[in-house]
Amino acid sequence: MTQHQRIRQQLQQLEALLREHNLWQSCEPDASAFASTQPFCMDTLEPFEWLQWVLIPRLHALLDSQQPLPDTFAITPYYEMALDAAHPHRAIVLVHLQQLDALFAGENT
């Protein structure tokens, strides 16, 4: 399996996890939420919204068009800080994000 295939598979697993735990939204945020200049749109989107509406679709678009993938990629540190330690799904989401980060680092997970 290629790196691109492993990344796509990890994105699909992340989406399935979000759906399974009712963290996937049916309505897209207002367009103005995407105009943020802050990393992760932290001033306009909640962390799970950013995964659903920004990260997952953008990475799929890069994969679909066979564009180069980012050389450096690490979103887990942000989510370690952004997700409250008491969040019931924090640990499992962080595991999935760590696996995604590892794929971009060229590690096999």
Sequence and secondary structure as in RCSB ss.txt:
>XXXX:A:sequence
MTQHQRIRQQLQQLEALLREHNLWQSCEPDASAFASTQPFCMDTLEPFEWLQWVLIPRLHALLDSQQPLPDTFAI
TPYYEMALDAAHPHRAIVLVHLQQLDALFAGENT
>XXXX:A:secstr
  HHHHHHHHHHHHHHHHHHTT   SS   GGGGG  SGGGTTTS HHHHIIIIIHHHHHHHHHTT    S    
HHHHHHHS TT TTHHHHHHHHHHHHHHHTT   
